[in-house]
């Protein structure tokens, strides 16, 4: 048994999750990192201490403690050029978005080929979340309170998020969890399984164009989205 990561209380990425994210980064030669939805800069501070060249964007730049945070609405086009970063990290961000598919295509656009994307989000497929949904029709971390208080809009199970990533031009490197967790007892265990996992962590990599395999229907949808992006730039 280990000390539980207190995500229930604070509704954001926690030290244990950050530690796993950093360990996943160290497996690659990465220099230029964008902290996507940087918030108050906890992750940026950790990345800086590890020697990374850190950039940041957020809807609310005033809460970020450093100077290089760019205003960005992640449901809109991002203020960056193509293939600008070695790595993108979005900790506890994607569940706040109205259109994750659009955002992931935008993240793919600004990431270098072979570059790394790391996402974290509440694990709605844990046994506790499934039981909660059975009796209340609500996933853990996704209810009226979290919608209005911290903006949790879009619950994404691992299988769906993986599919969206792949159709957006990414290849999944690994899927893991920060720890197993019993919410009612606030007890954590150092087991990283879907049925007990607290936070879902996915590491993906931008594929080359000839590596992307999608269905004709997905291709049509992607073309429509790309046309919208193109119009927004004109």
Secondary structure, DSSP 8 states (H G I E B T S, - for coil): -B----HHHH-S--HHHHHHHHHHHTTS---EEEEET-TTSHHHHHHHHTT-EEEEEES-GGG-SSS-EEE--TTS--SS-TT-EEEEEEET-GGG-S-HHHHHHHHHHHEEEEEEEEEEEE-TTSHHHHHHHHHHS-BTTBSHHHHHHT-------HHHHHHHHHHTTEEEEEEEES-EEETTTTEEES---TTTBSEEEEEEEE--GGG----HHHHHHHHHHHHHHHHHH-
